[in-house]
Amino acid sequence: MSSKPSRIISDIDLDADGKQFGFLNIPYSRNDSAWGSIRMPMIVIKNGNGPTILFTGGNHGDEYEGPIGLLKLVRRLEPSRINGRVIVIPALNFPAVQAGTRLSPIDGLNMNRVFPGRREGTVTSMIAHYVYTEVLPLADVVVDIHAGGKSMTLVPCAVIHELEDRAMMERTLAAMRVFGAPLGLVLVELDSDGMLDTAVEEMGKVFISAELGGGGTVTTETVATADRGIHNMLSHFGVLNEPLITREELGLTPTRVMHTPEGNSFVVSDETGIYENLVDLGAEVSIGTPIGRVHFFETPEREHVEYKAERSGTLVCRYTPGLIKRGDCVGVIANDYPTPADG
C-alpha cells in the first residue's frame, strides 16, 4: 500500500469537540465532469475524552437498516450526552447506495471485498483506503450494519467471527449479546479476504456486524433492531451514559447465540431456474429436510431439483429472488453456540 496520504479530502476536524456534518471529497474525473468529485457524508460527534466508536451503514447499497438507523442517530445525538467520539459514515459505498445496488455502479466493486483499499485505485478502493488509513486507527470499536440486500433474507442478527485471541473473543461475544438482536451469530465466512471485518480484527479492535433482514427493503422489526443495537453499542462501550435497552424489558426472548461451525452450513444451488422456498426463515430443520426447489421453465419436461439440509439446525438465511443461478446460496443453517460449560 502507498505510504502517501489519501487522495480523499475531508472538511471535518476529527479531533474537535461538538457535532460536525461534513463530507469526504472523493476525486472522480469523468466524461461529463473533468474535475468532478463525489461528496460522501461523514458525521463526527465528540465530547472530551473517551472511547471512539465508528458506525458504518450502506457497505452494500441495497441494505437500508444501517443508513436509516444512523441518519436518525446523528440528528438526535448531541455532544452533551456522550463522553468520547462517535464517527458515522451512513452510506459507506455512497455510489452503490445512490443506485440501490450491492456493488458500486462506477467500478463494479464490492466495498466489503477491497480492504485495505488502494490510494491509486478506483472510487471504491479510494474510500476503503481512506477509512483504513485515516479512520480505523482512531476507532476502539467498529459497528458495521448490514442486511441481506435484494438476494437474501436473514433472521435479524448481530454477527461476529471466531477469534483466536480469547480475551478479545469474550469482549466481542459480550457486545454481540447486548446488541439486542433476536439472534447472535458466530459466522464462518465463505470468503473473508478484503472485508472491513477482517481489517478491523487484524488491527486488534472490537468489530460487530449485523444482518438485519433483507429482500431490498426494511420492516418495523429490522429498523427497531438497528435502533436498539446502535443505542446499546454506545451504552455498552461507555460512550453514552444511559442504560441498555434489553430484549427482556421489551417482552422479547433473549438473544439466541448460534454459529455456523462447518462448511455444510451453507446450501448452494447447482442449477439455474425458478426458485421455490420450502422452509420458512427461522424454522428448525433436520438432515435431509428439503429447503428449496429449482424449477426449469425452459425445459418443462424436466423434473425439479430439490436442495436438502446437510445438517440439523435453524434456517437463519434464505435465498429471496424468484430466479436463481448456479452457485447462488440457497440457505444457511446454524446451530446453538456452545457455552464454556458445554465444552
N, C-alpha and C positions, 0 to 999 in steps of 0.2 A: 504494500500500500504506500502511496506517496506520502512523504513527510510534510508536504506543503499544506497550508490551511485549506479548509473547504472553500469551494467556489461559491457556496451559498452565503449570502449576507443576511444577517438578522438585525432588525431595528429594536430589539429587546435587550435590556441590560439584565442578564440573568442573576446578578448579584444585588440588584436594587430591591429594597422593600416596597410593598404596595402591590397593586394589581395592574398588569400591563397586557393589553391586547395588541399584538403585533403580527408581523409576517416574516416568513423566510422568503427571500427573493432568490428564486432559482433561475439561473440563466437558461433561456430556451430560444435560441435563434432558429427561425424557420422561414418558409417561403413568404408568409404573409406578415412577418414582423422580424426584420433583420436584427434588431437589438431587443427582441422580446424577452419576457421573463414570465414565470409563474409565481404568484404571490400566495403562499400557503400559510394559513393562520397558525399561530402558536400563542399560547397564553401562559403567563407566569404570575403566580400569586405567592408573595413572600412576606414573612413577618419574623424578623430576628433569626436566631439560631435554632436549629432543629433538623430533623431528617428531611431528605428530599425524595419525593415520590414523582415519578414520571408516569402519566397516564397517556395511552395512545388508543385511538379508535380508527376505523377505516383503513387498517392494514390491507384489507381487501375491500374493494369499492362497492360490493353488493351486500355488505354486512352493516346493519344500521343501529343496533343497540348501543354500540360504543359511541358513535357520533352524537346520538340523541342524549345519552346519559351525560356525556362530557360537556356538551353545549349547555345543558341545564346546570351542571356544576359550576362552570365558570361565570355564569350570570348571577348565581345566588351566593357563591362563597366569597366572603370578604376577608382581607388580611387579618383583621382583628380577631377572627375566630380560630386562627391557626398559629402554630409555632413551628417554623420551618419553611419549606418551599414546595409548592405544587407546580409542576410543569405539565402542560396539557397540549397535546397535538391531536385534535379531534378527527382529522382526516389525514392519516399518515401517507397514504398513497392518494394524494389530492386529485390527480387526473383521473384515477380509477373511480373515486367517489363521484366526481362530476359526471362520469359516463355511466355509473351504475354497473360497472363490470368488475370482475375479480382482479384482472390484470390491467396494467396501465395501457390505455389506448395509444399512448405516444410511442412506447418502445416494446410493448408486449411482455413486460417483465412482471414477475410476481414479487412484490415487496418483501414477502417473507421467505424468499429464497436468494436474496442478493447481499445479505450482510456478510462482512462489514462494509460493503459498497466500494465504490471507486470514485475518487475525486475527478478523474478524467472520463468517467462513464456517462451514460445517458441519464435522463432525468431521475428515474427510479434509483439508479446506483448513486447518484449525487445526493439524494435525500438520505439514503441509508448511510452513506459516508459521513454526512453532517451529523446525523443522530449518533452514530458510533463514536465519532471523534470529539464532538462538542457537547453532547447532552448526556450520554450514558456515563461518562466519568463523574458527573455531578450527582447522579442518582444513587440512592441507597436501595430503592425498591422500584421495580418496573411492573406496571399492570397494563396488559395489552388485551383489549376487549374485542372478541370475535363473535361470529355466528357461522352457521353453515353455508351462508350465501345462497345462491339460486340452485345449487346442485345437491345440497344436503340439508337435513333437519336433525337436530340433536336434542336430547333431553338437556335442558339448561344446566350447565355445569361450570365449575371452576376447574382449571386444568393445570397440572404441574407435571414434572418429569421425575423419574427416579434419579437421585443424585448420589454420587459416591461419598461426598462429604456428609457424614451422618448428622452433624450438628446443623448444617445448612438444610438438610432434608427435613429435620424436625421443625425448623423455623418456617420452612415453606409449607409443610403439611398443616401447621397451625394456622397459617394465613389462609390456606385453601379452605379450611373448615369454617373460619369466621366470615369468609366472603358472603356466605348465606345463600348459595345456590342449592337447588334440590339435590344435586349430585356433585361430588368432588371426584375428579378422575385423574389417576396417575397414569399418564398416557405414554405408550411406547410409539414414537413417531415412525412412519414408514421411511421418511427421509428428513433428517434434522439439519443437514448442511444448509448454511445460508439463512437460517431462521433468526429472527430477533431473539427468540427464546435462548438459542444456543449462544449467541453473542453475549447476552447478559449473564447467563450461567457461567460462561468461561471467565467472566470478569469477577466471579465470586459474589454476585449480588442476588438478592431475592427476586425471583421472577414468578408472577402469577398471570396466567392467561384465563380466558373464559370463552366458552362456546355456548351462546345463549339463544338457541333456536335455529332458524334458517328459512329456506324457501324464498329468500329475497324479500322478506317482509318482517314485521315485528308483531308481537302480541302484547297485551297488557301484562301478562306474566313475565315475558322476557325483558321488557323495559323496566318493570318493577325490580326484577332481579339485578339488572345493571345498576339502577339507582342505589339499591341496598348494598351491593358489592362495593361500589365506589365509596359510599359513606363508611362502610366497615373497614376498608383498607386505610382510609385516613385516620380513623379512630384507633385501629389495632396497632398501627405503627407510631402513634403518638403525635401525629401532625395536628389532629383535631381532638380537642379535649371534650369529647361528647361520647355518650355511651353507644355501644354497638346496638344495631337493630337485629335481634336474633329471630330465627325462624320460630322458635318456641313461643315467644311473646306474641307472634302473629298467628298462632294456632296452626303452624305448619310443622310437618315432620322434620326432624333433624337432618342435616346434610348426610347423605349416604356416601361413604368413601369407597370407591371402586378402582379397578385398574385393568389394563389390557396386557396380561403377562406374556403372551406368546403371539407369534405371527398369525396363528389361525383365529385370532380375534377379528381379523378383517376378512370379509367375504367379498370377492371380486368377480365381476362378470367376465365370462369368456365369449359372450355373444353380443350382437348388435340387434336391437329391435325395440319393441314397446314393452315398458317395464310395468309389472303388476306387483304392488306390495301385498304380502300375505300376513304380515305381523305388524301390529301397532307399535309405535315407538314406546319404549319403556316396558314392553312385555317380557315375561320370562320365557326362555326357550331351552330346549334340550338338544343334545347332539342328534342331528338328523331332522330337526324341525324345519320344514320348508319356510323360508322367509320371503321369497320372491320368485316371480316367473318372468321370463323373456318370451314374448310372442313375436312371430315373424310375419309381418304384414305383406312382405313382398313374395313370400312363399307360403300361402295359406295352408297348403297340404302338409307342411312340416309341423310336427308336434312341438309344443312349447318346451322350454328347458327350465327346470327348477333349480334354485340355489338353496342349499340347506346349511343350517348352523353346523359348524365343525367343533363346537364346544358348547357346553351348557352355560347359561348366564342370562344377562339382561341386554336386550337390544337398545343401545344408547344412541345410535346414529343410523339413519336410513337414507337411501337414495330418494330424491324428490321429484325430478322431472319425469315426464311420460316416456321420453325417448332415452335409451341407454346405449352406450357403446362398449365394445370390448375393452376391458381394462378399467372400467368405472367401478368404484366401490359401491357394492350393494348395501352393506350394513356393517356395523361394528358391534361386537358382543363383549361386554365387560363382566368382571366378577368382583365380589367384595374383596377389598384390600385387606390383607392380613394385618392384624394388630400385633404388637410385640408379644403379647400373650399367646397369639396363635402360632408364633414362630415364623 
